[in-house]
Amino acid sequence: MNARINALELKDVRKSFGKSEIIRGTTLSVAKGERCAIIGPNGAGKSTLFNLVSGRFGITSGDILLHGRSVAGLRPFEINRLGLARSFQISNLFEKLSVYENLRCAALWSLGYKYSFWQRLGSLRDAHERAQQVLEEIGLQRQRDVPAGVLTYAEQRALEIGITIAGGADVILLDEPTAGMSRSESDAAVELIRKVTVGKTLLMVEHDMSVVFGLADKIAVLVYGEMIAFDTPANIRASADVQAAYLGHS
């Protein structure tokens, strides 16, 4: 019998910028359907690691596997087409398009609509249905025809999560999804993320520990480019090494 293939796997990944080694031999395995959070102090290399996984940066050495296939050296759009999608710390939307139009754009490629200048978007029933489905999942039905640029901050973050899942990716990367939110907005975002990632694999960077411990199945702790722990929330909370390096407890 073949060993189970992880949804995402990093093997001794290293990244240097000039003489500065930012990621120092990180190894990580995220199982299919698992929700994993990456935490660590500022400057630990979390965003760099996300950029390596999504193909925005190339790795210096090591390997990154998506469903058992190496994606090292692939460009971001190529990795996306293999089933990985990510959000960013700063909302990245088509601000003049409506909420619905943003979601429909995100769904097109995964439904087989490539570069075509003769098809009318309004005639693409499956794209319409996918956009409508995601619109309901993220709770923005009432804002359907509102330009994305005039949404509240929390609504924009919800839309960005919707765009991330609209393309049908089964591995989702969320970069600080609750940053800048109030407690009530953050709580709503956690429930949204929990709902839309059912059956999917989630890797997120998050600073809010209540979000991390409330949502993640596993937590990876990154300190100065090195993974010092990867375990369940309960074990991470109890770890003296993690407390000393990041959580700030004696």
VENFEN-V854722 format. One record per residue. PHI is phi in whole degrees, 0 to 359 (999 if undefined). NEAR is the number of other C-alpha atoms within 10 Angstrom. Layout:
# VENFEN-V854722
PHI/NEAR + PHI/NEAR
This chain:
# VENFEN-V854722
999/3 + 285/4 + 295/5 + 296/10 + 271/16 + 289/17 + 294/23 + 218/23 + 216/22 + 249/21 + 241/15 + 46/15 + 285/24 + 230/23 + 218/23 + 240/14 + 246/9 + 65/7 + 269/6 + 267/8 + 270/15 + 268/20 + 250/26 + 242/18 + 75/18 + 276/19 + 236/17 + 205/17 + 234/16 + 246/20 + 287/18 + 300/18 + 83/17 + 271/20 + 255/24 + 238/26 + 249/27 + 253/24 + 237/24 + 161/24 + 293/15 + 304/13 + 86/13 + 287/19 + 107/22 + 297/25 + 294/17 + 299/18 + 298/25 + 300/21 + 293/17 + 289/24 + 297/27 + 274/24 + 88/21 + 291/17 + 247/18 + 271/17 + 282/21 + 278/15 + 201/15 + 97/15 + 205/20 + 232/26 + 242/18 + 245/21 + 52/18 + 85/13 + 254/14 + 292/15 + 244/20 + 298/22 + 93/16 + 280/15 + 279/14 + 306/20 + 292/13 + 290/14 + 294/20 + 302/20 + 288/14 + 269/17 + 113/17 + 238/26 + 227/25 + 223/24 + 253/21 + 239/17 + 299/16 + 258/13 + 305/17 + 233/13 + 237/18 + 276/14 + 294/16 + 272/13 + 274/16 + 288/20 + 305/30 + 300/22 + 294/20 + 299/23 + 291/29 + 295/25 + 301/18 + 293/20 + 273/25 + 300/21 + 297/15 + 295/17 + 268/14 + 97/9 + 268/13 + 268/9 + 275/9 + 229/7 + 253/7 + 249/6 + 274/10 + 277/8 + 301/15 + 295/8 + 270/9 + 272/14 + 297/10 + 293/13 + 294/25 + 297/19 + 294/13 + 296/19 + 297/27 + 295/18 + 298/15 + 292/23 + 304/24 + 289/13 + 297/15 + 268/20 + 72/15 + 245/20 + 301/16 + 290/10 + 259/15 + 313/19 + 258/13 + 276/18 + 302/17 + 301/23 + 291/16 + 254/12 + 292/16 + 293/10 + 300/14 + 297/19 + 293/19 + 297/21 + 294/24 + 296/24 + 297/26 + 297/26 + 297/27 + 298/28 + 297/27 + 297/22 + 266/24 + 296/25 + 282/25 + 84/21 + 298/18 + 255/19 + 239/28 + 245/23 + 249/23 + 241/22 + 259/22 + 50/19 + 295/28 + 250/24 + 301/15 + 82/12 + 265/15 + 287/11 + 299/11 + 293/9 + 295/14 + 297/19 + 299/15 + 294/16 + 295/22 + 299/18 + 296/12 + 296/17 + 297/18 + 299/16 + 291/12 + 280/15 + 257/18 + 301/13 + 81/13 + 251/18 + 257/22 + 240/29 + 235/23 + 225/24 + 257/24 + 207/21 + 266/19 + 282/14 + 292/11 + 293/13 + 291/17 + 300/22 + 287/17 + 273/13 + 242/18 + 279/20 + 277/17 + 224/22 + 232/26 + 253/23 + 250/23 + 249/26 + 225/22 + 50/17 + 79/23 + 241/19 + 277/20 + 266/15 + 198/17 + 209/19 + 200/15 + 291/15 + 305/20 + 296/12 + 288/14 + 295/20 + 299/16 + 271/10 + 285/15 + 295/15 + 296/16 + 292/20 + 300/14 + 290/11 + 276/16 + 220/16 + 286/17 + 82/9 + 260/11 + 279/7
